[in-house]
Amino acid sequence: MKPAPFAYHRPQTVADALDLLASSDAKLLAGGQSLGPMLNLRLARPAHLIDLNDLLELDFVRTAPGALEIGSLTRHHRVATDGQVAAACPILAAAAASIGHYAIRQRGTLGGSLAHADPAAQLPLIATLLDAEISIAGRTGTRMVRAQDFFVSSLVTSVQPDEMIVSVRFPVAQAGWGLEIFTQRHGDFAIVSVATTVRRTPSGEVAHMALALGGVGIAPVSWTDFLVPFLGRAPDEAWAAELAEAVAASIAPEDDARIPAAYRRDLTMTLVGRAVAAALAREAAQKNG
Ligand SMILES: Cc1cc2nc3c(=O)[nH]c(=O)nc-3n(C[C@H](O)[C@H](O)[C@H](O)COP(=O)(O)OP(=O)(O)OC[C@H]3O[C@@H](n4cnc5c(N)ncnc54)[C@H](O)[C@@H]3O)c2cc1C
């Protein structure tokens, strides 16, 4: 099947892109890895297609105090391989490297992935884990939205039809990290994914922990209050088992034709255990190295 007819635009500035977006029934095109199939299947039928690929000012990685800032047109491959990302936010680099296949990573963009908001996608997971700040531009100015307020539902975000994502700020902090992505085949979307960061005090108790899950609901899930009982304790086997059971018990994945909810819950328990073990091992290696 081929797309329904549309007028094609290739703006040269963000301001021109926003003008086009404000004045018409339009869709932004970034890497086209999600929108292309939706156009072909006629699940999206915009009257105007606004191609962002000449807006190279939106393709950047830079460090800021305590944060890493990445432009919305930055491809997954660059996020996966850029030295600044690897140094400041290695879990983000690992997440980008695990997306789909090489050809998809060469085209797909950070902004496109966040805007598409697939609940099983890697970059929304990491944005939620780190509570990244998403910079969204409209004709009247730019607003910042935290990831935890950005993802509304499956394929729905707080970006309005006349707005576009311009960049994303990922807070960075020294911590061990773990990322577990379970797929049926290499390159598929995750059935369940777990991302975590952990830091211990010098005497070995957990001082900081963040945890996010993908694939278990209508949007990525993360907790703060829920993790409080797990702070201030030495993370031994009993601690890890208690955490994994508590996380698995707190989710309510839907049954679907392919994957029963009970399977997703069991998988979550296993992946939380693995992700936390990996985070603790990395944190220990950082301290020793
Ligand atoms: C075979 C295949 C396998 C894949 N596997 C995975 C996977 O394992 N994990 C994963 O996370 N992803 C996977 N993807 C999706 C991939 O990561 C896409 O790149 C991503 O979802 C969309 O990014 P894009 O740049 O291609 O966006 P596009 O397809 O161009 O756009 C997607 C949506 O975002 C909107 N949009 C784009 N840019 C902006 C912006 N700056 N501001 C506001 N809205 C914008 C578009 O209007 C559209 O609605 C896969 C894709 C394919 C085709």
The ligand as an SDF file (V2000), in Angstrom:
LIG
                    3D

 53 58  0  0  0  0  0  0  0  0999 V2000
   11.7590   -2.8030   11.8800 C   0  0  0  0  0  0  0  0  0  0  0  0
   11.8070   -1.7600   12.9920 C   0  0  0  0  0  0  0  0  0  0  0  0
   12.2390   -2.1540   14.2510 C   0  0  0  0  0  0  0  0  0  0  0  0
   12.3040   -1.2230   15.2730 C   0  0  0  0  0  0  0  0  0  0  0  0
   12.7200   -1.6430   16.5070 N   0  0  0  0  0  0  0  0  0  0  0  0
   12.7640   -0.7570   17.5160 C   0  0  0  0  0  0  0  0  0  0  0  0
   13.2040   -1.1660   18.8070 C   0  0  0  0  0  0  0  0  0  0  0  0
   13.5870   -2.3090   19.0500 O   0  0  0  0  0  0  0  0  0  0  0  0
   13.2070   -0.2430   19.7970 N   0  0  0  0  0  0  0  0  0  0  0  0
   12.8080    1.0630   19.5900 C   0  0  0  0  0  0  0  0  0  0  0  0
   12.8310    1.8480   20.5240 O   0  0  0  0  0  0  0  0  0  0  0  0
   12.3980    1.4750   18.3670 N   0  0  0  0  0  0  0  0  0  0  0  0
   12.3750    0.5950   17.3430 C   0  0  0  0  0  0  0  0  0  0  0  0
   11.9560    1.0340   16.1080 N   0  0  0  0  0  0  0  0  0  0  0  0
   11.4860    2.4230   15.9480 C   0  0  0  0  0  0  0  0  0  0  0  0
   12.6480    3.3720   15.7050 C   0  0  0  0  0  0  0  0  0  0  0  0
   13.3670    3.5840   16.9170 O   0  0  0  0  0  0  0  0  0  0  0  0
   12.1630    4.7200   15.2070 C   0  0  0  0  0  0  0  0  0  0  0  0
   13.2830    5.3660   14.7850 O   0  0  0  0  0  0  0  0  0  0  0  0
   11.4550    5.6560   16.1560 C   0  0  0  0  0  0  0  0  0  0  0  0
   10.3580    5.0980   16.7990 O   0  0  0  0  0  0  0  0  0  0  0  0
   10.8830    6.8650   15.4270 C   0  0  0  0  0  0  0  0  0  0  0  0
   11.9080    7.7330   15.1290 O   0  0  0  0  0  0  0  0  0  0  0  0
   11.9770    8.4220   13.7010 P   0  0  0  0  0  0  0  0  0  0  0  0
   13.0240    9.4490   13.8230 O   0  0  0  0  0  0  0  0  0  0  0  0
   12.1110    7.3920   12.6590 O   0  0  0  0  0  0  0  0  0  0  0  0
   10.5680    9.1690   13.6510 O   0  0  0  0  0  0  0  0  0  0  0  0
    9.4860    9.2770   12.4780 P   0  0  0  0  0  0  0  0  0  0  0  0
    9.0690    7.9110   12.0630 O   0  0  0  0  0  0  0  0  0  0  0  0
    9.9370   10.2040   11.4360 O   0  0  0  0  0  0  0  0  0  0  0  0
    8.3230    9.9750   13.2910 O   0  0  0  0  0  0  0  0  0  0  0  0
    7.6450    9.2850   14.3310 C   0  0  0  0  0  0  0  0  0  0  0  0
    6.6090   10.2310   14.9590 C   0  0  0  0  0  0  0  0  0  0  0  0
    7.2840   11.2640   15.6630 O   0  0  0  0  0  0  0  0  0  0  0  0
    6.8980   12.5450   15.1520 C   0  0  0  0  0  0  0  0  0  0  0  0
    8.0860   13.3780   15.2370 N   0  0  0  0  0  0  0  0  0  0  0  0
    9.2900   13.1450   14.6590 C   0  0  0  0  0  0  0  0  0  0  0  0
   10.1890   14.0700   15.0480 N   0  0  0  0  0  0  0  0  0  0  0  0
    9.5310   14.9010   15.8810 C   0  0  0  0  0  0  0  0  0  0  0  0
    9.9090   16.0690   16.6320 C   0  0  0  0  0  0  0  0  0  0  0  0
   11.1540   16.5670   16.6020 N   0  0  0  0  0  0  0  0  0  0  0  0
    8.9700   16.6770   17.4010 N   0  0  0  0  0  0  0  0  0  0  0  0
    7.7170   16.1770   17.4680 C   0  0  0  0  0  0  0  0  0  0  0  0
    7.2950   15.1010   16.7890 N   0  0  0  0  0  0  0  0  0  0  0  0
    8.1950   14.4660   16.0030 C   0  0  0  0  0  0  0  0  0  0  0  0
    6.3960   12.2810   13.7430 C   0  0  0  0  0  0  0  0  0  0  0  0
    5.4950   13.2780   13.3170 O   0  0  0  0  0  0  0  0  0  0  0  0
    5.7260   10.9320   13.9300 C   0  0  0  0  0  0  0  0  0  0  0  0
    4.4560   11.1020   14.5120 O   0  0  0  0  0  0  0  0  0  0  0  0
   11.9150    0.1350   15.0500 C   0  0  0  0  0  0  0  0  0  0  0  0
   11.5080    0.5410   13.7720 C   0  0  0  0  0  0  0  0  0  0  0  0
   11.4610   -0.3930   12.7440 C   0  0  0  0  0  0  0  0  0  0  0  0
   11.0240    0.0600   11.3730 C   0  0  0  0  0  0  0  0  0  0  0  0
  1  2  1  0
  2  3  1  0
  2 52  2  0
  3  4  2  0
  4  5  1  0
  4 50  1  0
  5  6  2  0
  6  7  1  0
  6 13  1  0
  7  8  2  0
  7  9  1  0
  9 10  1  0
 10 11  2  0
 10 12  1  0
 12 13  2  0
 13 14  1  0
 14 15  1  0
 14 50  1  0
 15 16  1  0
 16 17  1  0
 16 18  1  0
 18 19  1  0
 18 20  1  0
 20 21  1  0
 20 22  1  0
 22 23  1  0
 23 24  1  0
 24 25  2  0
 24 26  1  0
 24 27  1  0
 27 28  1  0
 28 29  2  0
 28 30  1  0
 28 31  1  0
 31 32  1  0
 32 33  1  0
 33 34  1  0
 33 48  1  0
 34 35  1  0
 35 36  1  0
 35 46  1  0
 36 37  1  0
 36 45  1  0
 37 38  2  0
 38 39  1  0
 39 40  1  0
 39 45  2  0
 40 41  1  0
 40 42  2  0
 42 43  1  0
 43 44  2  0
 44 45  1  0
 46 47  1  0
 46 48  1  0
 48 49  1  0
 50 51  2  0
 51 52  1  0
 52 53  1  0
M  END
$$$$
